[in-house]
Amino acid sequence: MAETCEHTGTIRAVTPSARGCEECLAIGSPWVHLRLCRDCGHVGCCDDSPHRHATAHFHATQHPIIEGYDPPEGWGWCYIDEIEISLPNQTTQIGPIPRYV
């Protein structure tokens, strides 16, 4: 595990792609918490959720930084360096987020 993150330059201000996990909403599956990709705005579910869509998005895209998004938690995580990071800002939610688990 790295002590510093070399990927903070990829953090962007993004618009969330959905009001919940994009893939879970499409298949009618519940999630535990949401994670927001700070490169493209993809909203996916956390690793405690049945399908782990946020991590799957990272593996498909190599977008390294996510934000804890449900509820707005204000922390960031780099998948590559496996380290929690400070974010320059917090993403505003787009309306109420449905709660599942």
Phi and psi restraints in degrees (range 20) as a CNS / XPLOR table:
assign (resid 1 and name C) (resid 2 and name N)
       (resid 2 and name CA) (resid 2 and name C) 1.0 -76.7 20.0 2
assign (resid 2 and name N) (resid 2 and name CA)
       (resid 2 and name C) (resid 3 and name N) 1.0 155.0 20.0 2
assign (resid 2 and name C) (resid 3 and name N)
       (resid 3 and name CA) (resid 3 and name C) 1.0 -91.6 20.0 2
assign (resid 3 and name N) (resid 3 and name CA)
       (resid 3 and name C) (resid 4 and name N) 1.0 -23.3 20.0 2
assign (resid 3 and name C) (resid 4 and name N)
       (resid 4 and name CA) (resid 4 and name C) 1.0 -131.9 20.0 2
assign (resid 4 and name N) (resid 4 and name CA)
       (resid 4 and name C) (resid 5 and name N) 1.0 159.8 20.0 2
assign (resid 4 and name C) (resid 5 and name N)
       (resid 5 and name CA) (resid 5 and name C) 1.0 -104.4 20.0 2
assign (resid 5 and name N) (resid 5 and name CA)
       (resid 5 and name C) (resid 6 and name N) 1.0 128.4 20.0 2
assign (resid 5 and name C) (resid 6 and name N)
       (resid 6 and name CA) (resid 6 and name C) 1.0 -92.9 20.0 2
assign (resid 6 and name N) (resid 6 and name CA)
       (resid 6 and name C) (resid 7 and name N) 1.0 4.8 20.0 2
assign (resid 6 and name C) (resid 7 and name N)
       (resid 7 and name CA) (resid 7 and name C) 1.0 -114.7 20.0 2
assign (resid 7 and name N) (resid 7 and name CA)
       (resid 7 and name C) (resid 8 and name N) 1.0 9.6 20.0 2
assign (resid 7 and name C) (resid 8 and name N)
       (resid 8 and name CA) (resid 8 and name C) 1.0 -64.2 20.0 2
assign (resid 8 and name N) (resid 8 and name CA)
       (resid 8 and name C) (resid 9 and name N) 1.0 -19.1 20.0 2
assign (resid 8 and name C) (resid 9 and name N)
       (resid 9 and name CA) (resid 9 and name C) 1.0 -67.5 20.0 2
assign (resid 9 and name N) (resid 9 and name CA)
       (resid 9 and name C) (resid 10 and name N) 1.0 -12.7 20.0 2
assign (resid 9 and name C) (resid 10 and name N)
       (resid 10 and name CA) (resid 10 and name C) 1.0 -87.9 20.0 2
assign (resid 10 and name N) (resid 10 and name CA)
       (resid 10 and name C) (resid 11 and name N) 1.0 -6.8 20.0 2
assign (resid 10 and name C) (resid 11 and name N)
       (resid 11 and name CA) (resid 11 and name C) 1.0 -70.7 20.0 2
assign (resid 11 and name N) (resid 11 and name CA)
       (resid 11 and name C) (resid 12 and name N) 1.0 127.9 20.0 2
assign (resid 11 and name C) (resid 12 and name N)
       (resid 12 and name CA) (resid 12 and name C) 1.0 -126.2 20.0 2
assign (resid 12 and name N) (resid 12 and name CA)
       (resid 12 and name C) (resid 13 and name N) 1.0 157.8 20.0 2
assign (resid 12 and name C) (resid 13 and name N)
       (resid 13 and name CA) (resid 13 and name C) 1.0 -76.6 20.0 2
assign (resid 13 and name N) (resid 13 and name CA)
       (resid 13 and name C) (resid 14 and name N) 1.0 124.3 20.0 2
assign (resid 13 and name C) (resid 14 and name N)
       (resid 14 and name CA) (resid 14 and name C) 1.0 -126.1 20.0 2
assign (resid 14 and name N) (resid 14 and name CA)
       (resid 14 and name C) (resid 15 and name N) 1.0 160.8 20.0 2
assign (resid 14 and name C) (resid 15 and name N)
       (resid 15 and name CA) (resid 15 and name C) 1.0 -102.7 20.0 2
assign (resid 15 and name N) (resid 15 and name CA)
       (resid 15 and name C) (resid 16 and name N) 1.0 123.4 20.0 2
assign (resid 15 and name C) (resid 16 and name N)
       (resid 16 and name CA) (resid 16 and name C) 1.0 -57.0 20.0 2
assign (resid 16 and name N) (resid 16 and name CA)
       (resid 16 and name C) (resid 17 and name N) 1.0 140.1 20.0 2
assign (resid 16 and name C) (resid 17 and name N)
       (resid 17 and name CA) (resid 17 and name C) 1.0 -76.2 20.0 2
assign (resid 17 and name N) (resid 17 and name CA)
       (resid 17 and name C) (resid 18 and name N) 1.0 -18.4 20.0 2
assign (resid 17 and name C) (resid 18 and name N)
       (resid 18 and name CA) (resid 18 and name C) 1.0 -162.1 20.0 2
assign (resid 18 and name N) (resid 18 and name CA)
       (resid 18 and name C) (resid 19 and name N) 1.0 169.2 20.0 2
assign (resid 18 and name C) (resid 19 and name N)
       (resid 19 and name CA) (resid 19 and name C) 1.0 -92.4 20.0 2
assign (resid 19 and name N) (resid 19 and name CA)
       (resid 19 and name C) (resid 20 and name N) 1.0 26.9 20.0 2
assign (resid 19 and name C) (resid 20 and name N)
       (resid 20 and name CA) (resid 20 and name C) 1.0 175.7 20.0 2
assign (resid 20 and name N) (resid 20 and name CA)
       (resid 20 and name C) (resid 21 and name N) 1.0 -174.8 20.0 2
assign (resid 20 and name C) (resid 21 and name N)
       (resid 21 and name CA) (resid 21 and name C) 1.0 -62.1 20.0 2
assign (resid 21 and name N) (resid 21 and name CA)
       (resid 21 and name C) (resid 22 and name N) 1.0 119.6 20.0 2
assign (resid 21 and name C) (resid 22 and name N)
       (resid 22 and name CA) (resid 22 and name C) 1.0 -51.6 20.0 2
assign (resid 22 and name N) (resid 22 and name CA)
       (resid 22 and name C) (resid 23 and name N) 1.0 -51.7 20.0 2
assign (resid 22 and name C) (resid 23 and name N)
       (resid 23 and name CA) (resid 23 and name C) 1.0 -70.9 20.0 2
assign (resid 23 and name N) (resid 23 and name CA)
       (resid 23 and name C) (resid 24 and name N) 1.0 -40.3 20.0 2
assign (resid 23 and name C) (resid 24 and name N)
       (resid 24 and name CA) (resid 24 and name C) 1.0 -64.1 20.0 2
assign (resid 24 and name N) (resid 24 and name CA)
       (resid 24 and name C) (resid 25 and name N) 1.0 -39.5 20.0 2
assign (resid 24 and name C) (resid 25 and name N)
       (resid 25 and name CA) (resid 25 and name C) 1.0 -61.0 20.0 2
assign (resid 25 and name N) (resid 25 and name CA)
       (resid 25 and name C) (resid 26 and name N) 1.0 -39.3 20.0 2
assign (resid 25 and name C) (resid 26 and name N)
       (resid 26 and name CA) (resid 26 and name C) 1.0 -67.2 20.0 2
assign (resid 26 and name N) (resid 26 and name CA)
       (resid 26 and name C) (resid 27 and name N) 1.0 -33.2 20.0 2
assign (resid 26 and name C) (resid 27 and name N)
       (resid 27 and name CA) (resid 27 and name C) 1.0 -105.3 20.0 2
assign (resid 27 and name N) (resid 27 and name CA)
       (resid 27 and name C) (resid 28 and name N) 1.0 -0.1 20.0 2
assign (resid 27 and name C) (resid 28 and name N)
       (resid 28 and name CA) (resid 28 and name C) 1.0 73.7 20.0 2
assign (resid 28 and name N) (resid 28 and name CA)
       (resid 28 and name C) (resid 29 and name N) 1.0 30.0 20.0 2
assign (resid 28 and name C) (resid 29 and name N)
       (resid 29 and name CA) (resid 29 and name C) 1.0 -100.0 20.0 2
assign (resid 29 and name N) (resid 29 and name CA)
       (resid 29 and name C) (resid 30 and name N) 1.0 147.5 20.0 2
assign (resid 29 and name C) (resid 30 and name N)
       (resid 30 and name CA) (resid 30 and name C) 1.0 -77.8 20.0 2
assign (resid 30 and name N) (resid 30 and name CA)
       (resid 30 and name C) (resid 31 and name N) 1.0 163.7 20.0 2
assign (resid 30 and name C) (resid 31 and name N)
       (resid 31 and name CA) (resid 31 and name C) 1.0 -137.0 20.0 2
assign (resid 31 and name N) (resid 31 and name CA)
       (resid 31 and name C) (resid 32 and name N) 1.0 167.9 20.0 2
assign (resid 31 and name C) (resid 32 and name N)
       (resid 32 and name CA) (resid 32 and name C) 1.0 -98.0 20.0 2
assign (resid 32 and name N) (resid 32 and name CA)
       (resid 32 and name C) (resid 33 and name N) 1.0 -59.8 20.0 2
assign (resid 32 and name C) (resid 33 and name N)
       (resid 33 and name CA) (resid 33 and name C) 1.0 -135.5 20.0 2
assign (resid 33 and name N) (resid 33 and name CA)
       (resid 33 and name C) (resid 34 and name N) 1.0 162.7 20.0 2
assign (resid 33 and name C) (resid 34 and name N)
       (resid 34 and name CA) (resid 34 and name C) 1.0 -109.3 20.0 2
assign (resid 34 and name N) (resid 34 and name CA)
       (resid 34 and name C) (resid 35 and name N) 1.0 149.1 20.0 2
assign (resid 34 and name C) (resid 35 and name N)
       (resid 35 and name CA) (resid 35 and name C) 1.0 -127.5 20.0 2
assign (resid 35 and name N) (resid 35 and name CA)
       (resid 35 and name C) (resid 36 and name N) 1.0 138.9 20.0 2
assign (resid 35 and name C) (resid 36 and name N)
       (resid 36 and name CA) (resid 36 and name C) 1.0 -113.2 20.0 2
assign (resid 36 and name N) (resid 36 and name CA)
       (resid 36 and name C) (resid 37 and name N) 1.0 124.9 20.0 2
assign (resid 36 and name C) (resid 37 and name N)
       (resid 37 and name CA) (resid 37 and name C) 1.0 -71.9 20.0 2
assign (resid 37 and name N) (resid 37 and name CA)
       (resid 37 and name C) (resid 38 and name N) 1.0 122.6 20.0 2
assign (resid 37 and name C) (resid 38 and name N)
       (resid 38 and name CA) (resid 38 and name C) 1.0 -88.2 20.0 2
assign (resid 38 and name N) (resid 38 and name CA)
       (resid 38 and name C) (resid 39 and name N) 1.0 11.9 20.0 2
assign (resid 38 and name C) (resid 39 and name N)
       (resid 39 and name CA) (resid 39 and name C) 1.0 -100.2 20.0 2
assign (resid 39 and name N) (resid 39 and name CA)
       (resid 39 and name C) (resid 40 and name N) 1.0 -43.6 20.0 2
assign (resid 39 and name C) (resid 40 and name N)
       (resid 40 and name CA) (resid 40 and name C) 1.0 -127.4 20.0 2
assign (resid 40 and name N) (resid 40 and name CA)
       (resid 40 and name C) (resid 41 and name N) 1.0 -11.2 20.0 2
assign (resid 40 and name C) (resid 41 and name N)
       (resid 41 and name CA) (resid 41 and name C) 1.0 92.8 20.0 2
assign (resid 41 and name N) (resid 41 and name CA)
       (resid 41 and name C) (resid 42 and name N) 1.0 4.4 20.0 2
assign (resid 41 and name C) (resid 42 and name N)
       (resid 42 and name CA) (resid 42 and name C) 1.0 -60.1 20.0 2
assign (resid 42 and name N) (resid 42 and name CA)
       (resid 42 and name C) (resid 43 and name N) 1.0 132.5 20.0 2
assign (resid 42 and name C) (resid 43 and name N)
       (resid 43 and name CA) (resid 43 and name C) 1.0 -103.5 20.0 2
assign (resid 43 and name N) (resid 43 and name CA)
       (resid 43 and name C) (resid 44 and name N) 1.0 120.8 20.0 2
assign (resid 43 and name C) (resid 44 and name N)
       (resid 44 and name CA) (resid 44 and name C) 1.0 -131.8 20.0 2
assign (resid 44 and name N) (resid 44 and name CA)
       (resid 44 and name C) (resid 45 and name N) 1.0 168.3 20.0 2
assign (resid 44 and name C) (resid 45 and name N)
       (resid 45 and name CA) (resid 45 and name C) 1.0 -90.7 20.0 2
assign (resid 45 and name N) (resid 45 and name CA)
       (resid 45 and name C) (resid 46 and name N) 1.0 156.1 20.0 2
assign (resid 45 and name C) (resid 46 and name N)
       (resid 46 and name CA) (resid 46 and name C) 1.0 -74.6 20.0 2
assign (resid 46 and name N) (resid 46 and name CA)
       (resid 46 and name C) (resid 47 and name N) 1.0 173.9 20.0 2
assign (resid 46 and name C) (resid 47 and name N)
       (resid 47 and name CA) (resid 47 and name C) 1.0 -72.2 20.0 2
assign (resid 47 and name N) (resid 47 and name CA)
       (resid 47 and name C) (resid 48 and name N) 1.0 -11.3 20.0 2
assign (resid 47 and name C) (resid 48 and name N)
       (resid 48 and name CA) (resid 48 and name C) 1.0 -84.5 20.0 2
assign (resid 48 and name N) (resid 48 and name CA)
       (resid 48 and name C) (resid 49 and name N) 1.0 -8.5 20.0 2
assign (resid 48 and name C) (resid 49 and name N)
       (resid 49 and name CA) (resid 49 and name C) 1.0 -83.8 20.0 2
assign (resid 49 and name N) (resid 49 and name CA)
       (resid 49 and name C) (resid 50 and name N) 1.0 157.6 20.0 2
assign (resid 49 and name C) (resid 50 and name N)
       (resid 50 and name CA) (resid 50 and name C) 1.0 -57.5 20.0 2
assign (resid 50 and name N) (resid 50 and name CA)
       (resid 50 and name C) (resid 51 and name N) 1.0 -34.5 20.0 2
assign (resid 50 and name C) (resid 51 and name N)
       (resid 51 and name CA) (resid 51 and name C) 1.0 -108.9 20.0 2
assign (resid 51 and name N) (resid 51 and name CA)
       (resid 51 and name C) (resid 52 and name N) 1.0 -10.3 20.0 2
assign (resid 51 and name C) (resid 52 and name N)
       (resid 52 and name CA) (resid 52 and name C) 1.0 50.8 20.0 2
assign (resid 52 and name N) (resid 52 and name CA)
       (resid 52 and name C) (resid 53 and name N) 1.0 49.4 20.0 2
assign (resid 52 and name C) (resid 53 and name N)
       (resid 53 and name CA) (resid 53 and name C) 1.0 -68.0 20.0 2
assign (resid 53 and name N) (resid 53 and name CA)
       (resid 53 and name C) (resid 54 and name N) 1.0 -30.1 20.0 2
assign (resid 53 and name C) (resid 54 and name N)
       (resid 54 and name CA) (resid 54 and name C) 1.0 -64.9 20.0 2
assign (resid 54 and name N) (resid 54 and name CA)
       (resid 54 and name C) (resid 55 and name N) 1.0 -44.5 20.0 2
assign (resid 54 and name C) (resid 55 and name N)
       (resid 55 and name CA) (resid 55 and name C) 1.0 -66.7 20.0 2
assign (resid 55 and name N) (resid 55 and name CA)
       (resid 55 and name C) (resid 56 and name N) 1.0 -38.5 20.0 2
assign (resid 55 and name C) (resid 56 and name N)
       (resid 56 and name CA) (resid 56 and name C) 1.0 -61.7 20.0 2
assign (resid 56 and name N) (resid 56 and name CA)
       (resid 56 and name C) (resid 57 and name N) 1.0 -38.9 20.0 2
assign (resid 56 and name C) (resid 57 and name N)
       (resid 57 and name CA) (resid 57 and name C) 1.0 -62.1 20.0 2
assign (resid 57 and name N) (resid 57 and name CA)
       (resid 57 and name C) (resid 58 and name N) 1.0 -43.7 20.0 2
assign (resid 57 and name C) (resid 58 and name N)
       (resid 58 and name CA) (resid 58 and name C) 1.0 -58.5 20.0 2
assign (resid 58 and name N) (resid 58 and name CA)
       (resid 58 and name C) (resid 59 and name N) 1.0 -47.4 20.0 2
assign (resid 58 and name C) (resid 59 and name N)
       (resid 59 and name CA) (resid 59 and name C) 1.0 -62.9 20.0 2
assign (resid 59 and name N) (resid 59 and name CA)
       (resid 59 and name C) (resid 60 and name N) 1.0 -33.7 20.0 2
assign (resid 59 and name C) (resid 60 and name N)
       (resid 60 and name CA) (resid 60 and name C) 1.0 -77.2 20.0 2
assign (resid 60 and name N) (resid 60 and name CA)
       (resid 60 and name C) (resid 61 and name N) 1.0 -31.4 20.0 2
assign (resid 60 and name C) (resid 61 and name N)
       (resid 61 and name CA) (resid 61 and name C) 1.0 -114.7 20.0 2
assign (resid 61 and name N) (resid 61 and name CA)
       (resid 61 and name C) (resid 62 and name N) 1.0 -21.9 20.0 2
assign (resid 61 and name C) (resid 62 and name N)
       (resid 62 and name CA) (resid 62 and name C) 1.0 64.6 20.0 2
assign (resid 62 and name N) (resid 62 and name CA)
       (resid 62 and name C) (resid 63 and name N) 1.0 21.5 20.0 2
assign (resid 62 and name C) (resid 63 and name N)
       (resid 63 and name CA) (resid 63 and name C) 1.0 -74.1 20.0 2
assign (resid 63 and name N) (resid 63 and name CA)
       (resid 63 and name C) (resid 64 and name N) 1.0 114.5 20.0 2
assign (resid 63 and name C) (resid 64 and name N)
       (resid 64 and name CA) (resid 64 and name C) 1.0 -82.5 20.0 2
assign (resid 64 and name N) (resid 64 and name CA)
       (resid 64 and name C) (resid 65 and name N) 1.0 -25.3 20.0 2
assign (resid 64 and name C) (resid 65 and name N)
       (resid 65 and name CA) (resid 65 and name C) 1.0 -108.5 20.0 2
assign (resid 65 and name N) (resid 65 and name CA)
       (resid 65 and name C) (resid 66 and name N) 1.0 129.2 20.0 2
assign (resid 65 and name C) (resid 66 and name N)
       (resid 66 and name CA) (resid 66 and name C) 1.0 -119.4 20.0 2
assign (resid 66 and name N) (resid 66 and name CA)
       (resid 66 and name C) (resid 67 and name N) 1.0 161.1 20.0 2
assign (resid 66 and name C) (resid 67 and name N)
       (resid 67 and name CA) (resid 67 and name C) 1.0 -118.3 20.0 2
assign (resid 67 and name N) (resid 67 and name CA)
       (resid 67 and name C) (resid 68 and name N) 1.0 137.2 20.0 2
assign (resid 67 and name C) (resid 68 and name N)
       (resid 68 and name CA) (resid 68 and name C) 1.0 -65.3 20.0 2
assign (resid 68 and name N) (resid 68 and name CA)
       (resid 68 and name C) (resid 69 and name N) 1.0 117.0 20.0 2
assign (resid 68 and name C) (resid 69 and name N)
       (resid 69 and name CA) (resid 69 and name C) 1.0 -113.1 20.0 2
assign (resid 69 and name N) (resid 69 and name CA)
       (resid 69 and name C) (resid 70 and name N) 1.0 -15.2 20.0 2
assign (resid 69 and name C) (resid 70 and name N)
       (resid 70 and name CA) (resid 70 and name C) 1.0 -140.5 20.0 2
assign (resid 70 and name N) (resid 70 and name CA)
       (resid 70 and name C) (resid 71 and name N) 1.0 109.4 20.0 2
assign (resid 70 and name C) (resid 71 and name N)
       (resid 71 and name CA) (resid 71 and name C) 1.0 -68.2 20.0 2
assign (resid 71 and name N) (resid 71 and name CA)
       (resid 71 and name C) (resid 72 and name N) 1.0 170.0 20.0 2
assign (resid 71 and name C) (resid 72 and name N)
       (resid 72 and name CA) (resid 72 and name C) 1.0 -54.6 20.0 2
assign (resid 72 and name N) (resid 72 and name CA)
       (resid 72 and name C) (resid 73 and name N) 1.0 118.0 20.0 2
assign (resid 72 and name C) (resid 73 and name N)
       (resid 73 and name CA) (resid 73 and name C) 1.0 -107.6 20.0 2
assign (resid 73 and name N) (resid 73 and name CA)
       (resid 73 and name C) (resid 74 and name N) 1.0 -21.5 20.0 2
assign (resid 73 and name C) (resid 74 and name N)
       (resid 74 and name CA) (resid 74 and name C) 1.0 80.7 20.0 2
assign (resid 74 and name N) (resid 74 and name CA)
       (resid 74 and name C) (resid 75 and name N) 1.0 0.6 20.0 2
assign (resid 74 and name C) (resid 75 and name N)
       (resid 75 and name CA) (resid 75 and name C) 1.0 -104.5 20.0 2
assign (resid 75 and name N) (resid 75 and name CA)
       (resid 75 and name C) (resid 76 and name N) 1.0 159.3 20.0 2
assign (resid 75 and name C) (resid 76 and name N)
       (resid 76 and name CA) (resid 76 and name C) 1.0 -123.4 20.0 2
assign (resid 76 and name N) (resid 76 and name CA)
       (resid 76 and name C) (resid 77 and name N) 1.0 160.7 20.0 2
assign (resid 76 and name C) (resid 77 and name N)
       (resid 77 and name CA) (resid 77 and name C) 1.0 -139.8 20.0 2
assign (resid 77 and name N) (resid 77 and name CA)
       (resid 77 and name C) (resid 78 and name N) 1.0 135.7 20.0 2
assign (resid 77 and name C) (resid 78 and name N)
       (resid 78 and name CA) (resid 78 and name C) 1.0 -103.1 20.0 2
assign (resid 78 and name N) (resid 78 and name CA)
       (resid 78 and name C) (resid 79 and name N) 1.0 117.4 20.0 2
assign (resid 78 and name C) (resid 79 and name N)
       (resid 79 and name CA) (resid 79 and name C) 1.0 -64.5 20.0 2
assign (resid 79 and name N) (resid 79 and name CA)
       (resid 79 and name C) (resid 80 and name N) 1.0 -36.1 20.0 2
assign (resid 79 and name C) (resid 80 and name N)
       (resid 80 and name CA) (resid 80 and name C) 1.0 -72.2 20.0 2
assign (resid 80 and name N) (resid 80 and name CA)
       (resid 80 and name C) (resid 81 and name N) 1.0 -49.9 20.0 2
assign (resid 80 and name C) (resid 81 and name N)
       (resid 81 and name CA) (resid 81 and name C) 1.0 -85.3 20.0 2
assign (resid 81 and name N) (resid 81 and name CA)
       (resid 81 and name C) (resid 82 and name N) 1.0 -9.1 20.0 2
assign (resid 81 and name C) (resid 82 and name N)
       (resid 82 and name CA) (resid 82 and name C) 1.0 52.3 20.0 2
assign (resid 82 and name N) (resid 82 and name CA)
       (resid 82 and name C) (resid 83 and name N) 1.0 55.6 20.0 2
assign (resid 82 and name C) (resid 83 and name N)
       (resid 83 and name CA) (resid 83 and name C) 1.0 -144.8 20.0 2
assign (resid 83 and name N) (resid 83 and name CA)
       (resid 83 and name C) (resid 84 and name N) 1.0 142.6 20.0 2
assign (resid 83 and name C) (resid 84 and name N)
       (resid 84 and name CA) (resid 84 and name C) 1.0 -75.4 20.0 2
assign (resid 84 and name N) (resid 84 and name CA)
       (resid 84 and name C) (resid 85 and name N) 1.0 139.3 20.0 2
assign (resid 84 and name C) (resid 85 and name N)
       (resid 85 and name CA) (resid 85 and name C) 1.0 -130.0 20.0 2
assign (resid 85 and name N) (resid 85 and name CA)
       (resid 85 and name C) (resid 86 and name N) 1.0 159.3 20.0 2
assign (resid 85 and name C) (resid 86 and name N)
       (resid 86 and name CA) (resid 86 and name C) 1.0 -84.1 20.0 2
assign (resid 86 and name N) (resid 86 and name CA)
       (resid 86 and name C) (resid 87 and name N) 1.0 139.0 20.0 2
assign (resid 86 and name C) (resid 87 and name N)
       (resid 87 and name CA) (resid 87 and name C) 1.0 -101.0 20.0 2
assign (resid 87 and name N) (resid 87 and name CA)
       (resid 87 and name C) (resid 88 and name N) 1.0 149.0 20.0 2
assign (resid 87 and name C) (resid 88 and name N)
       (resid 88 and name CA) (resid 88 and name C) 1.0 -71.8 20.0 2
assign (resid 88 and name N) (resid 88 and name CA)
       (resid 88 and name C) (resid 89 and name N) 1.0 -19.4 20.0 2
assign (resid 88 and name C) (resid 89 and name N)
       (resid 89 and name CA) (resid 89 and name C) 1.0 -161.2 20.0 2
assign (resid 89 and name N) (resid 89 and name CA)
       (resid 89 and name C) (resid 90 and name N) 1.0 170.0 20.0 2
assign (resid 89 and name C) (resid 90 and name N)
       (resid 90 and name CA) (resid 90 and name C) 1.0 -111.1 20.0 2
assign (resid 90 and name N) (resid 90 and name CA)
       (resid 90 and name C) (resid 91 and name N) 1.0 137.9 20.0 2
assign (resid 90 and name C) (resid 91 and name N)
       (resid 91 and name CA) (resid 91 and name C) 1.0 -79.3 20.0 2
assign (resid 91 and name N) (resid 91 and name CA)
       (resid 91 and name C) (resid 92 and name N) 1.0 132.5 20.0 2
assign (resid 91 and name C) (resid 92 and name N)
       (resid 92 and name CA) (resid 92 and name C) 1.0 -75.8 20.0 2
assign (resid 92 and name N) (resid 92 and name CA)
       (resid 92 and name C) (resid 93 and name N) 1.0 134.8 20.0 2
assign (resid 92 and name C) (resid 93 and name N)
       (resid 93 and name CA) (resid 93 and name C) 1.0 -71.6 20.0 2
assign (resid 93 and name N) (resid 93 and name CA)
       (resid 93 and name C) (resid 94 and name N) 1.0 149.9 20.0 2
assign (resid 93 and name C) (resid 94 and name N)
       (resid 94 and name CA) (resid 94 and name C) 1.0 -98.0 20.0 2
assign (resid 94 and name N) (resid 94 and name CA)
       (resid 94 and name C) (resid 95 and name N) 1.0 77.3 20.0 2
assign (resid 94 and name C) (resid 95 and name N)
       (resid 95 and name CA) (resid 95 and name C) 1.0 86.0 20.0 2
assign (resid 95 and name N) (resid 95 and name CA)
       (resid 95 and name C) (resid 96 and name N) 1.0 175.9 20.0 2
assign (resid 95 and name C) (resid 96 and name N)
       (resid 96 and name CA) (resid 96 and name C) 1.0 -65.1 20.0 2
assign (resid 96 and name N) (resid 96 and name CA)
       (resid 96 and name C) (resid 97 and name N) 1.0 140.1 20.0 2
assign (resid 96 and name C) (resid 97 and name N)
       (resid 97 and name CA) (resid 97 and name C) 1.0 -94.1 20.0 2
assign (resid 97 and name N) (resid 97 and name CA)
       (resid 97 and name C) (resid 98 and name N) 1.0 125.7 20.0 2
assign (resid 97 and name C) (resid 98 and name N)
       (resid 98 and name CA) (resid 98 and name C) 1.0 -61.5 20.0 2
assign (resid 98 and name N) (resid 98 and name CA)
       (resid 98 and name C) (resid 99 and name N) 1.0 140.7 20.0 2
assign (resid 98 and name C) (resid 99 and name N)
       (resid 99 and name CA) (resid 99 and name C) 1.0 -100.8 20.0 2
assign (resid 99 and name N) (resid 99 and name CA)
       (resid 99 and name C) (resid 100 and name N) 1.0 136.7 20.0 2
assign (resid 99 and name C) (resid 100 and name N)
       (resid 100 and name CA) (resid 100 and name C) 1.0 -117.8 20.0 2
assign (resid 100 and name N) (resid 100 and name CA)
       (resid 100 and name C) (resid 101 and name N) 1.0 -56.6 20.0 2
